[in-house]
């Protein structure tokens, strides 16, 4: 059963991502540099999120998951497309307006060792976003209010307030990630982008962090864009799942539907590779082995991005790019096996 439930479908979306693209230029020459191509890290991603839901984003390393999250937060300016938070376009905002909007979008990073400044205490790390926004005149808080808020956040994520003067090296990995979560919560965001927040932790600690995020979402109504490699983690935590391949979403569906009836050949291959905690089922099921490697993202493609590795490819897949199309209720797939070309 999913830990997070979706918001009411009748409510307007909290986040809309429309045909988002992020291309990094490839240049040649030493003195006179010229553009000779582009790495298409994100190449036409569209999805929306409701308030209080969790959308899982899965796919192989290098498929564009983390880059998508950074483009949503405007840490990387998109090449094309739009990102709307509660109907307001983030790429079109000025610097000050974007800073105000970013109060509602915060990040939890993958590495709890690298994402915390080793020269700052836990209390100062958590207080930093509050101090920045106070100094810019966006929020009004006295120093004692900030101190109180920091202590409340530490207690809420399972850390003693008496640890506020300790440095990151004095905490375990799980405790450091709790500090990162408290920092993300400091400004009261509506959306948190969680970039593989449990992948660097022991399995027992992973469960504690996932349960903490579940509790926080229930209490505060926060939406999560949750990036992970572990399909079991995504199945547990996400109400919907988007599968990415080579910078594009190839399937998007409710978690239960996607895990019980995956439609895209790539999704089927991913799920067939995930271990099952049942020896009999594990021995009897058929694994789908994909041929070849993921193509280079700097190549311009005129057909299906999965064509070279797809065991079910057809002639049309070589010359036409399938669009993400709804083929069942709340189930979209980009594959000509399930819908006709537009």
Buried (B, 14 or more C-beta within 10 A) or exposed (E): EBBBEBBEEEEEBBBBBBEBBBBBEEEEEEEEEEEEBBBBBBBBBBBBBBBBBBBBBBBBEBBBBBBBBBBBBBEBEBBBBBBBBBEEEBBEBEEEEBBBBBBBBBBBBBBBEEBBEEEBBBBBBBBBBBBBBBEEEEBEBEEEEBBEBBBEBBEBBBBEBEBBEBBBEEBEBBBBBBBBBBBBBBBEBBBBBBBBBBBBBEEEBBBBBBEBBBBBBEEBEBBBBBBBBBBBBBBBBBBBBBBBBBBBBBBBBBBBBBBEEBBBBBBBBBBBEEEBEEEEEEEEEEEEEBEEEBBEBBEEBEBBBBBBBBEEBEEBBEEBBBBBBEBEEEBBBBBBBBBEEE
